[in-house]
Structures are given as structure tokens and as C-alpha cells.
Amino acid sequence: MKKILIAIVAIAVWGFMTQNESMAQSTTGTMTFTVKTISNNTGYSPKHVLAIWIKDSQGNFVVSCKVMANTRKKHLVKWKSSSSENTTNAITGATLSSHQTHTITWDGKDYSGNLMADGVYQVWVEYTSQNSASGQPAGPYMSVEFNKTTASEHLAPANLTYFNNIVLDWVPDGVGIEEAASLNSRVSVYPNPFSESVKVQFNIDMQSQLQAYVVDQSGKMIAVLANDVVSAGGYELTWDGKNDQNMREPSGIYFIVLRVNGISTSHKVLMMH
């Protein structure tokens, strides 16, 4: 009798676990996050190091998205404590000489390439212009919480003292295909190829969060053309071939990305000097 009861309990437990495992979802998609950092006028300002990374709802490190601090990582004290300086799959670079707008994307995977379960996640941002690991105060930091689910999410938190123009969009794969096709049909890019500048004309049907930026073939952010809430109407943006540091980019293929309320279209352009 005891053996029968044990078998019944084991089957029930296995069935419960199987049911919960089947209920767990790991939706594929893309999270896009944009923020503009503002100088706190301390230490080596405007020079600073910066990190943007993802944590889960329990505070566990998931992946670094961008770390601009080749030799000064240790001064990003919150990021270091969370990540143990893990930069796998992150955009990396040297200390930044000026404050600027940063846009990163996350594919829903951890640094090992495993697709994460749906749930609540956090984007963290930290920068410092001081030797924060050597007794000086830590730099400004912030976080935004969002839901990774089968539904889209658009967030535009209020400006903070040292972080402005904050926008976050989570868009599951397959969502917004018709909207993207509709937006794409209303976009005109000319001249293409171009030598001095290229114009992007498009129409927006309603008040929307508009983001527009340029990336190179590796996906590296080159320049931000727009990041604002706009009313319905026609718009024209111009890219003069320069990056956000006002330096001319070399000849080659670039992509102008438009995001309207989280829906993206990408337009390939060829710059020829």
C-alpha cells in the first residue's frame, strides 16, 4: 500500500512540474533602450566611463550591453559588483570624452547565449568621472524595469537629474510586422548613394515616440538623429555623415533606423566621399 501511495505522489509531483515547465515561456524579441547622460561636473568631467547592463527581477546579472571603460572598469562600482566585469557580447570602448545619447538593444539572452524566461527585467545605467573604486563617490546611476512577455511594452520615464530622454521598447518577434510595413511605405531616403548628406522624409499618423539613429554594418551606433515625442505630420531628418562626436565617418554602407512607438524600419544608405 505504501509503495502505491509513493508512486501516486511521485506521478502527481512529476505532473505538476511538467505543467509548470510547459507554462514557462521564453519569448524571442528585442528590447531597445535609449538614454542621454548629463554631466555631474565632478572629477574628470566631461570625461567619464559608462556601463549599461541587464539584471533579472531577483537582482541577478544577465548580460552587459555596453561598457565604455577599457582600463577604468573598476570605477564603475555598481556594474562591477553586479557583473564581476563580465563584458561578453557587450559593446566596449575607451573612456568617453563627452556626454551623449546611447542606444542599446537586447535580444532576451544572457551572456552565454541562453534565451531568458519571460518575466520582469531591469536595465541599469551607471557612469562616473571619478576614481570611484579608490574612495571617491560613486557616479550617477539609474534603472528601468520592464516586462519581457508576449506583449509589446513602451516606456518613456520622466527625465532624471543626470539621465534624460529615456525610452524603452520591448517588441516580441512577429509583433508589429504590419505596422512596420506601413511605416516603411511612408519613408523616402535620398539621395542614395550620397556624398555630403542624406535626407529621410516620412509621415506619422498620430502623436508618437520617435527615435532615429544611424548604425554601421557591425551594428555600432554612429549618430542619433531624433529622440522625442512628436505630433502627427510630415518630418524630414538629415544626416551629414558625421558621428555624435562631429567627426566625419568613412565611405561605406550605413543603416538609418526609424522607431515609432517601438516599431522599427531600417534603410540602407551608401556614403561615398
Buried (B, 14 or more C-beta within 10 A) or exposed (E): EEEEEEEEEEEEEEEEEEEEEEEEEEBEBBBBBBBBBBBBEBBBBBBBBBBBBBBBEEEEBBBBBBBBBEEBBBBBBBBBEBBEBBBEBBBBBEBBEEBBBBBBBBBBBBBEEEEBEBBEBBBBBBBBBBBBBEEBEBBBBBEBEBBBBEEBBBBBBEEEEBBBBBBBBBBBEEBBEEBBEBBBEBBEBEEBEBEEEBBBEBEBEEEBBBBBBBBBEEEEBBBBBBBEEBEEEEBEBEBEBBBBEEEEBEEEEBBBBBBBBBBBBEBEBBBEE
